[in-house]
Amino acid sequence: MPRIKHTKNELKAQRDALRRFERYLPTLQLKKQQLQMEVRRLEGQMEQKRGEEEKLRSAVNAWIRLFAEPFPFGQYLRLTEVRSGEGNIAGIAIPVLEEVRFERKVPDLFLTPPWVDNGLEAVEQLLRLRVERRILDEQHRRLAEELRITSQRVNLFEKVKIPECGDNIRVIRIFLGDEQTADVVRGKIAKGRSVKAA
């Protein structure tokens, strides 16, 4: 704890700091609550996307062995663009998925196996889900980091700064009270001596 001066100016500075901390703390607590809700919401969305991917994989399992055949998927399906914008949650910039574009060529029905259409559809859905999950993971990472920092600030204010200012104010007030009492006693002693001398 840094050494404090025992003056009226320091007392005023400590009171101002205490008021500032007490005024800012509810804002930080509100931000922390909002971030906690958003992180929980994102975790739910991430779990939902995992479920969708598992469901798609289990639906594809019936004919997945056909993928073992050499087939040039890259000729018929290509991820061309992933467009993401920027959103804002509690003052934190997060990526928001706007669009996923694929370039898809229609395979020749006479030259390709009959499962190719279903296979291309499944691959496209899996790629889309992976892109969505990657964006959600990045959102979660950023919000979780900000939640960690905000929690540290809330704890700093609640457990360190506000009690520290309260203790400093108490110590300064006791010191100033003692000084004032000592001044009164010195004044009375001086008055008593001057009365005796007269």
N, C-alpha and C positions, 0 to 999 in steps of 0.2 A: 504494500500500500504506500503510495507516494506521500511524502511529508506535506502536511497542509499548514498554511499560515493561520494564526489565531487572530484574525482581524475581521472587522465588520464587512470589508470588501469581499473577503474570502467566504464569509457567511452568506452574503448575497449571491456570490457566484455558485456556491453549493446548492442554495435554494433554487436558483434558476435552472441548474443542471438537473436537479431532482424533478422539477416541474416538466422540463423537456423530456426526460426519460419516461415519466408517467403519462405524458401526452402521446408519446410515440409508441409505447408498449402495446396499447390496444390495436393499433394499426398492424403491427407485426404479428400479433396473435391472430387477427383476422386473416392476414395473408397466409399464415401457417395453416389455418383451418381450410382455407380455400385450396391451397396446394395439396393438403392431405386428401380432400374430396376428389380433386382432379387425378391424383396418383391412383387412388382406388378405382375411379372410373376407367382410367387407362388400363389398369391391370385386368379389369373385367373385359374390356374390349380385346386385349391381347389374348386372354383365355378363350374368348369367343372365336377369334381368328384361328387359334390353335385347334379348336374343336372343328371348325369348318374344314381346315386342312386335313385333319384326321378322317373326317367323314368323307371327304373327296378321295383320299387315299384308299379308304376301305371300299368305296364304290368302284375304284379303278382296279382293286386287287383281283377281281374276277378275270380280267383280261390283261393284267400287267405283264404276264410272261411274253406277250406278243412284242413288248418293247425290246426283248432280247434280240429280236431280228434286227439286223442293221438297217436303219432307216434314217435318211437325211432330214431330220426335223427342221434344221436351220434353213432349208430351201423353202419351206412352206410357212414357217412362223418365226417372226423376229420381233423382239421388243425394240420399238423404235424410239419411244420417248416416255419419260416419267417426269411429269410436271408437278412441282410442288410449290406452294406459296408459303406465306408466313402468317401464323396466327399469334395471338397474344393472350396469355392466361396469367393474370395477376402480375402483369408487367414483364413476363418472360416471353421472349420470342421463341416460338416452336414451329417446326415444319408441319405443313398441312398438305396432304395429298390432294391434288386437284384432278389429275388425269393420268391414266396409263394407256399408252397407245401401242398397238401391235400392228405389224404389217403381216397380213395373212394372205397367202396365195392359195387358190383352190387347187387341190391336187387332181391330177388326171385320174378319173375313176377307173379307167381301163389299165393303167400302169401301176396303181398303188393298191395295197391290200384294203379290204373293206373296213378295217378298224381305224384307219388313219384319221377320219373326221372326228371320231370320238377321242382318239389319242391327242389330236391337236387341241381340241376343246379342253381336255383335262390339263394338258401342259399350260395352256393359256390361263386357266383358272388358278393353277398352282403358282405360276409366275406372278399373277396379280395379287394373290394372297401373300406371297413372300414380300412383294414391294410394300403392301399395306402394313405387314408386320414390321418391316424394317423402319418405316416412318413412325409407327407406334412405339417401337423400341427407342428411337431417338427422342421422341416426345417425352417418354417415361424417363429416360436418362437425364434430360435437361431439367424436368420438373423435380425429380428426386434430388438432384444436386442443389437446386434452389431451395427445396424443402429442408435439406440438411443445413444449409447456410442460415436460413431463416430461423430454424430451431435453435441453432447456436446463438443467434442474436437475441432471441426471446430469453433463452437461459442466461445470457450475459446480463441482460437488463434486469430480469427477475431476481437472479441469485447473486449478482455481483454489484452492478452499478447502483441500483436503487438502495439496497442495504448500505452500501459504502457511503453514499451521499447522506443517508439518514444518520449514520454513525458520525460522519464528519460534522454535520450540523449540530448534533448533540454535544460533541467534544468542544466545538467552537463556542457554543452557547454557555457551557459550563465554565470554560476559560474566561469568557467575557464577563460572566456573572461574578466569578471570583475576583477578577480585576476591579469590577465596579465596587464590590464589597470592600476590597483592600483600599480603594481610593477614598471611600467614605470613612473608613477607620483612620487612614492617614490624615484626612481632613479634620476629624474630631481631635486627634492627638495634637495636630498643629494648632488648632483653635484653643485646646486646653493649655498648651505651653504659652501661647500669646496672652491668654487671660491671666496666667500666673505671672508672667513677666510684667504685665501692666499693673 
